[in-house]
Amino acid sequence: MHLCSNCLHTHTGQRQVNTFELDPDIQATDVNSTAEGLRIIWSQGQHQSLYPWEWLSKHIPFNAAPTAKHPRQDWYHVKPASAQNVQTDYDTVMNSDAGLGVFLEQIRTTGFSFVPNTPATPEATEKLLQRIAFIRPTQYGAFWDFTSEVKPVDTAYTNLELPLHTDTTYFNDPAGLQLFHCLQVATEGGGQSTFSDTFAAAAQLYKINPDYYNILSSVRIASHASGSSSTFGSFMNNASHAGGFPVFTHSVPHIRPHPKNLTHVRWNNDDRHSSTQWPSHERMIVWYRAAKVWQELLASKEFQWQAQLQPGTPIIFDNWRIAHGRTAFDGQRRICGGYIGMDEFLARGRMISARLRADAQPGSEKTSEEEKNEEKVKKEQEEEEKIEKEQPETVEPDVLPQKDEGLDRPIAS
């Protein structure tokens, strides 16, 4: 949207008018339809606005029926057998905006990407992260390079097995992207990395038991980092809400939770804190039963895959979506990497997309990769919509299951 120079700063794009000095009953005195968009002159102060047609098509001022339809899902699940084919070459990412755009879009839609032919050094790995955005520092530092330690601040720094989890659940704003580059494979065996697509697993949970999906979307869980350094002490995710956050977060939380508006999964059983305030004993029991089924789904062959990370091929993934873990190992194993904030990742993607669109010639065709991605998304949407039509509306349960049910036998609500 474009405003007159009295309303919008021409360089910063920030509002320069005190909105609350305007008359709420302000009216348009002149309206013109132009090739650029709808141009309006307002009754107070001769303020002018230009609303581009594309902007108008995306900004509906009043949505009377927010529950009418779920937002279109624009991500897709990569089957475990094909996971290691999701990759973008290091030089492609580093040497062109077009290559960077493909890379960022791949991460956004699939949740991850390998980057083959990366120089097996901390310096090159750090530059790869910085190609996306600045590295997000945490209590572990900014860019990290570590092996197992005698007195670790986190089990990631040991040689123990790590169950599937997402990182920094104890932050009010968990890290967005995470990169691992294995500079030395475990010298005495083990140390395979495990990954699982939580969005796809959550969609499956919704299909087999919507009540379980709903309770993981509603009960808030407190998390903490109890082993943090003496500089910071223990981190807790209770600043925005005293109860913490639910496992599943949605873009439209005021309507019934649904996988199509799932935006964030927080899952780390090891960092779950005892201060969680349960709504009732019954709902606590239901939550634990749902969490058991959820964990089984994440670790199932349908969603979990394993990779022995190698020097020269780091992996970067969406920490709000892809859960990761590791098998135990012996000997020395060296990993470097870091975090990038979700806001920085998404902003960078928008900027690169806008730049490529501006540079594109009129009539230019989509790349085969874009067409392939869109076709996969379309097919998965059609399948899910077909299943959803057969799925009855559900409400959040306040019932106590009579017995322990596993993955293959969800309870009937």
C-alpha positions as CSV (number, residue, x, y, z in Angstrom):
1,M,0.0,0.0,0.0
2,H,1.3,3.5,-0.9
3,L,0.5,6.6,1.0
4,C,1.2,10.3,0.5
5,S,4.6,11.7,1.7
6,N,2.8,13.2,4.7
7,C,1.7,9.8,5.9
8,L,4.6,7.5,5.1
9,H,8.3,8.0,5.3
10,T,9.7,7.6,1.8
11,H,12.8,5.7,3.0
12,T,11.9,3.8,6.2
13,G,8.3,3.0,5.1
14,Q,7.1,3.9,8.6
15,R,3.8,5.7,9.4
16,Q,4.3,9.4,9.8
17,V,0.7,10.4,10.8
18,N,-1.0,10.1,14.1
19,T,-3.8,7.7,13.3
20,F,-5.8,8.6,16.3
21,E,-6.0,12.3,15.3
22,L,-8.0,11.3,12.3
23,D,-11.8,11.3,12.4
24,P,-13.1,7.7,12.5
25,D,-15.9,8.8,10.1
26,I,-13.4,10.0,7.5
27,Q,-14.7,9.5,3.9
28,A,-13.3,9.3,0.4
29,T,-13.8,12.5,-1.6
30,D,-12.3,11.1,-4.8
31,V,-11.8,7.5,-6.0
32,N,-10.0,6.6,-9.2
33,S,-9.3,3.2,-10.7
34,T,-5.9,3.2,-12.3
35,A,-3.6,0.6,-13.8
36,E,-1.5,0.6,-10.6
37,G,-4.5,0.2,-8.3
38,L,-7.2,2.1,-6.5
39,R,-6.3,5.8,-5.8
40,I,-8.3,7.5,-3.0
41,I,-8.2,11.1,-1.7
42,W,-9.6,11.4,1.8
43,S,-11.8,14.1,3.3
44,Q,-9.5,15.1,6.1
45,G,-6.2,16.8,5.3
46,Q,-6.2,15.8,1.7
47,H,-4.4,12.6,2.5
48,Q,-4.0,10.2,-0.5
49,S,-3.7,6.4,-0.7
50,L,-2.9,4.1,-3.5
51,Y,-4.0,0.5,-3.0
52,P,-2.3,-1.8,-5.6
53,W,-4.7,-4.5,-7.0
54,E,-2.5,-7.3,-5.7
55,W,-2.6,-5.8,-2.3
56,L,-6.3,-5.5,-2.3
57,S,-6.8,-9.1,-3.4
58,K,-4.9,-10.3,-0.3
59,H,-6.3,-7.9,2.3
60,I,-9.9,-8.4,3.1
61,P,-10.9,-5.9,5.7
62,F,-13.6,-7.9,7.5
63,N,-13.6,-11.7,7.6
64,A,-17.1,-12.6,8.9
65,A,-16.5,-16.3,8.9
66,P,-13.0,-17.2,10.1
67,T,-14.0,-20.9,10.5
68,A,-15.3,-21.3,7.0
69,K,-12.1,-22.8,5.6
70,H,-8.6,-23.6,6.8
71,P,-5.7,-21.8,5.1
72,R,-4.1,-23.7,2.2
73,Q,-1.2,-25.9,3.2
74,D,1.9,-24.9,1.3
75,W,4.4,-27.5,2.7
76,Y,4.8,-31.1,1.8
77,H,6.2,-34.2,3.4
78,V,9.3,-35.9,2.0
79,K,9.2,-39.7,2.5
80,P,12.2,-41.0,4.6
81,A,13.5,-43.0,1.6
82,S,13.9,-39.8,-0.4
83,A,15.1,-37.4,2.3
84,Q,18.8,-37.4,1.3
85,N,17.8,-36.3,-2.2
86,V,16.7,-32.9,-0.8
87,Q,19.8,-30.8,-1.4
88,T,21.2,-27.6,-2.8
89,D,24.9,-27.4,-3.8
90,Y,27.0,-25.0,-1.7
91,D,28.2,-23.0,-4.7
92,T,24.6,-22.6,-5.9
93,V,23.6,-21.2,-2.5
94,M,26.6,-18.9,-2.1
95,N,27.0,-17.5,-5.6
96,S,23.5,-16.4,-6.8
97,D,20.3,-15.0,-5.5
98,A,18.4,-17.5,-7.7
99,G,20.2,-20.3,-6.0
100,L,19.7,-18.9,-2.6
101,G,16.0,-18.5,-3.4
102,V,15.6,-22.1,-4.4
103,F,17.5,-23.1,-1.2
104,L,15.3,-21.0,1.1
105,E,12.1,-22.2,-0.6
106,Q,13.2,-25.8,-0.2
107,I,13.7,-25.3,3.5
108,R,10.3,-23.6,3.8
109,T,8.4,-26.3,2.0
110,T,10.2,-29.5,2.9
111,G,11.6,-28.4,6.3
112,F,15.3,-29.1,5.5
113,S,18.0,-29.3,3.0
114,F,21.5,-30.9,2.7
115,V,24.2,-28.7,1.3
116,P,26.8,-30.9,-0.5
117,N,30.2,-29.7,-1.5
118,T,30.5,-27.4,1.4
119,P,34.2,-27.0,2.4
120,A,34.7,-29.0,5.6
121,T,35.7,-26.1,7.8
122,P,34.1,-24.0,10.5
123,E,34.8,-20.9,8.5
124,A,32.9,-22.1,5.4
125,T,30.0,-23.4,7.5
126,E,29.7,-20.0,9.3
127,K,29.6,-18.2,5.9
128,L,26.8,-20.6,4.8
129,L,24.7,-19.6,7.8
130,Q,25.5,-15.9,7.3
131,R,24.4,-16.2,3.7
132,I,20.9,-16.6,5.0
133,A,21.0,-14.1,8.0
134,F,23.0,-13.3,11.1
135,I,23.6,-16.1,13.5
136,R,21.4,-16.1,16.6
137,P,23.4,-16.3,19.8
138,T,22.2,-18.3,22.8
139,Q,23.6,-19.4,26.1
140,Y,25.8,-21.8,24.0
141,G,27.3,-19.0,22.0
142,A,26.7,-17.9,18.4
143,F,28.5,-20.3,16.0
144,W,29.4,-23.4,17.9
145,D,32.1,-26.1,17.3
146,F,32.2,-28.9,19.8
147,T,32.9,-32.5,20.8
148,S,31.6,-34.4,23.8
149,E,32.5,-32.9,27.2
150,V,33.1,-34.3,30.7
151,K,30.8,-31.8,32.4
152,P,28.3,-30.8,29.7
153,V,25.6,-28.0,30.0
154,D,23.3,-30.1,27.8
155,T,23.1,-33.8,26.8
156,A,23.9,-32.7,23.2
157,Y,27.4,-32.3,24.4
158,T,27.7,-35.9,25.5
159,N,28.0,-39.1,23.6
160,L,24.6,-40.4,24.8
161,E,21.6,-41.2,22.6
162,L,19.3,-38.2,22.1
163,P,15.6,-38.9,21.5
164,L,13.7,-36.9,18.8
165,H,13.2,-33.3,20.0
166,T,13.1,-29.7,18.9
167,D,15.6,-27.3,20.3
168,T,15.2,-24.3,22.7
169,T,11.6,-25.1,23.7
170,Y,12.5,-23.3,26.9
171,F,12.7,-20.0,24.9
172,N,9.6,-17.9,24.4
173,D,10.8,-17.6,20.8
174,P,12.6,-20.9,19.9
175,A,15.4,-20.9,17.3
176,G,14.1,-21.0,13.8
177,L,16.7,-22.7,11.7
178,Q,19.5,-25.0,12.9
179,L,22.5,-26.2,11.0
180,F,24.7,-29.3,11.7
181,H,28.0,-29.9,10.0
182,C,29.8,-33.1,11.1
183,L,33.5,-32.3,10.7
184,Q,34.5,-35.6,12.2
185,V,32.4,-38.8,12.2
186,A,32.5,-40.7,15.5
187,T,35.9,-42.4,15.6
188,E,34.7,-45.6,17.2
189,G,31.2,-45.9,15.7
190,G,27.7,-44.6,16.2
191,G,26.5,-41.0,16.1
192,Q,23.9,-41.3,13.3
193,S,21.6,-38.3,13.2
194,T,17.8,-38.9,13.3
195,F,15.1,-36.6,11.9
196,S,11.3,-36.6,11.8
197,D,8.8,-34.3,10.1
198,T,6.5,-33.2,13.0
199,F,4.0,-31.4,10.7
200,A,3.4,-34.6,8.8
201,A,3.3,-36.7,12.0
202,A,0.8,-34.2,13.5
203,A,-1.4,-34.5,10.5
204,Q,-1.4,-38.2,10.9
205,L,-2.2,-37.9,14.6
206,Y,-5.2,-35.7,13.7
207,K,-6.5,-38.4,11.3
208,I,-6.2,-41.3,13.8
209,N,-7.3,-39.4,16.9
210,P,-8.5,-35.7,16.7
211,D,-9.0,-35.6,20.5
212,Y,-5.3,-36.4,21.1
213,Y,-4.4,-33.7,18.6
214,N,-6.6,-31.2,20.3
215,I,-5.2,-31.8,23.8
216,L,-1.6,-31.4,22.6
217,S,-2.8,-28.1,21.0
218,S,-4.4,-26.8,24.2
219,V,-2.5,-27.8,27.3
220,R,0.4,-25.5,28.0
221,I,3.7,-27.1,29.0
222,A,6.5,-25.5,30.9
223,S,10.0,-26.1,29.7
224,H,13.4,-25.2,31.1
225,A,17.2,-25.4,30.4
226,S,18.4,-26.6,33.8
227,G,22.0,-27.2,32.8
228,S,22.7,-23.7,31.5
229,S,26.0,-22.0,32.4
230,S,26.4,-20.0,35.6
231,T,26.3,-16.8,33.5
232,F,22.6,-17.2,32.7
233,G,21.1,-19.8,35.1
234,S,18.0,-21.7,34.2
235,F,15.9,-20.6,31.1
236,M,12.1,-20.9,31.3
237,N,9.4,-20.4,28.6
238,N,6.9,-18.6,30.8
239,A,7.4,-14.9,30.0
240,S,4.6,-14.6,27.4
241,H,2.3,-17.0,29.3
242,A,2.8,-18.3,32.8
243,G,1.9,-21.8,31.7
244,G,4.4,-22.1,28.9
245,F,3.2,-23.2,25.4
246,P,1.3,-26.2,24.0
247,V,3.1,-28.8,21.9
248,F,1.2,-27.6,18.8
249,T,0.9,-23.9,17.9
250,H,-1.5,-22.6,15.2
251,S,-1.8,-19.5,13.1
252,V,-5.5,-19.1,14.0
253,P,-5.7,-20.4,17.6
254,H,-9.3,-19.0,18.0
255,I,-10.7,-21.8,15.9
256,R,-10.6,-25.5,16.2
257,P,-6.9,-26.6,15.9
258,H,-6.1,-28.2,12.5
259,P,-2.9,-29.4,10.9
260,K,-3.4,-27.0,8.0
261,N,-2.8,-24.0,10.2
262,L,-0.1,-25.6,12.3
263,T,2.9,-23.3,12.5
264,H,5.1,-24.5,15.3
265,V,5.8,-27.7,17.2
266,R,7.6,-27.6,20.5
267,W,8.7,-31.0,21.6
268,N,11.4,-31.9,24.0
269,N,10.5,-34.4,26.8
270,D,13.9,-34.0,28.4
271,D,13.4,-30.3,29.0
272,R,9.8,-30.5,30.2
273,H,9.5,-28.8,33.6
274,S,7.6,-30.1,36.7
275,S,5.9,-26.7,37.2
276,T,3.4,-27.4,34.4
277,Q,-0.1,-26.5,35.6
278,W,-2.5,-29.2,34.5
279,P,-6.2,-28.2,34.1
280,S,-7.3,-31.4,35.9
281,H,-6.0,-34.8,36.8
282,E,-8.2,-36.3,34.1
283,R,-6.8,-34.0,31.4
284,M,-3.3,-34.7,32.6
285,I,-3.8,-38.4,32.0
286,V,-5.3,-37.8,28.6
287,W,-2.3,-35.5,27.7
288,Y,0.2,-38.3,28.7
289,R,-1.7,-40.8,26.6
290,A,-1.7,-38.5,23.7
291,A,2.0,-37.7,24.1
292,K,2.8,-41.4,24.1
293,V,1.0,-41.9,20.8
294,W,2.6,-38.8,19.5
295,Q,6.1,-39.9,20.4
296,E,5.5,-43.3,18.8
297,L,4.3,-41.6,15.6
298,L,7.5,-39.4,15.4
299,A,9.7,-42.4,15.7
300,S,7.8,-44.6,13.3
301,K,9.2,-45.6,9.9
302,E,6.7,-43.4,8.2
303,F,8.3,-40.2,9.5
304,Q,11.7,-40.9,11.1
305,W,14.8,-41.2,9.0
306,Q,18.5,-41.6,9.8
307,A,21.6,-40.2,8.3
308,Q,25.3,-40.5,9.0
309,L,26.3,-36.8,8.6
310,Q,29.6,-36.5,6.7
311,P,32.2,-33.7,6.4
312,G,31.4,-31.5,3.4
313,T,27.6,-32.1,3.6
314,P,25.9,-30.1,6.4
315,I,22.1,-30.2,6.9
316,I,20.0,-27.2,7.7
317,F,16.5,-27.6,9.0
318,D,13.4,-25.8,10.3
319,N,13.6,-26.2,14.1
320,W,9.9,-25.3,14.4
321,R,9.0,-28.4,12.3
322,I,11.8,-31.0,12.0
323,A,12.6,-32.9,15.2
324,H,16.1,-34.3,15.4
325,G,18.0,-36.7,17.6
326,R,21.2,-38.9,17.6
327,T,22.3,-42.4,18.3
328,A,24.9,-43.0,21.0
329,F,28.5,-43.0,19.8
330,D,32.0,-43.9,21.0
331,G,35.3,-42.0,20.5
332,Q,35.5,-38.4,19.2
333,R,32.8,-36.7,17.1
334,R,33.1,-33.1,16.0
335,I,30.1,-31.0,15.0
336,C,29.8,-27.3,14.2
337,G,26.8,-25.1,13.4
338,G,24.4,-22.5,14.7
339,Y,20.9,-21.1,14.8
340,I,19.1,-18.5,12.8
341,G,15.9,-16.8,14.0
342,M,12.6,-17.6,12.3
343,D,11.8,-14.0,11.6
344,E,15.2,-13.5,9.9
345,F,14.7,-16.6,7.8
346,L,11.3,-15.6,6.6
347,A,12.2,-12.0,6.0
348,R,15.2,-13.1,3.9
349,G,13.0,-15.4,1.9
350,R,10.5,-12.6,1.2
351,M,13.2,-10.2,0.1
352,I,14.9,-12.7,-2.2
353,S,11.6,-13.7,-3.8
354,A,10.6,-10.0,-4.3
355,R,14.0,-9.3,-5.9
356,L,13.8,-12.3,-8.2
357,R,10.3,-11.3,-9.3
358,A,11.4,-7.8,-10.0
359,D,14.3,-9.1,-12.1
360,A,12.2,-11.6,-14.0
361,Q,11.2,-10.8,-17.6
362,P,7.5,-10.6,-18.3
363,G,6.1,-14.0,-19.4
364,S,9.0,-15.9,-17.8
365,E,8.1,-19.5,-16.9
366,K,8.4,-21.2,-13.5
367,T,11.3,-23.5,-13.0
368,S,10.8,-27.3,-13.1
369,E,11.6,-27.4,-9.4
370,E,8.8,-24.9,-8.6
371,E,6.3,-26.8,-10.8
372,K,7.3,-30.1,-9.1
373,N,6.8,-28.6,-5.6
374,E,3.4,-27.1,-6.5
375,E,2.2,-30.4,-8.0
376,K,3.2,-32.3,-4.8
377,V,1.5,-29.8,-2.6
378,K,-1.7,-29.9,-4.7
379,K,-1.8,-33.8,-4.6
380,E,-1.3,-33.8,-0.8
381,Q,-4.0,-31.1,-0.3
382,E,-6.5,-33.1,-2.4
383,E,-5.8,-36.3,-0.4
384,E,-6.2,-34.4,3.0
385,E,-9.3,-32.6,1.9
386,K,-10.9,-36.0,0.9
387,I,-10.1,-37.5,4.3
388,E,-11.2,-34.3,6.2
389,K,-14.6,-34.5,4.6
390,E,-15.0,-37.9,6.2
391,Q,-13.8,-36.7,9.6
392,P,-16.5,-35.4,12.0
393,E,-16.1,-32.2,13.9
394,T,-14.6,-32.7,17.3
395,V,-14.3,-30.8,20.5
396,E,-11.6,-30.8,23.1
397,P,-12.0,-33.9,25.3
398,D,-12.7,-33.9,29.0
399,V,-12.7,-37.7,29.2
400,L,-10.4,-40.2,30.8
401,P,-9.6,-43.2,28.6
402,Q,-10.2,-46.5,30.3
403,K,-7.0,-48.2,29.3
404,D,-3.6,-47.5,27.9
405,E,-3.9,-47.3,24.1
406,G,-0.9,-47.4,21.8
407,L,-0.3,-46.1,18.3
408,D,-2.3,-48.8,16.5
409,R,-5.4,-48.5,18.7
410,P,-6.4,-44.9,19.4
411,I,-9.3,-44.3,21.8
412,A,-12.8,-43.7,20.5
413,S,-14.2,-40.4,21.7
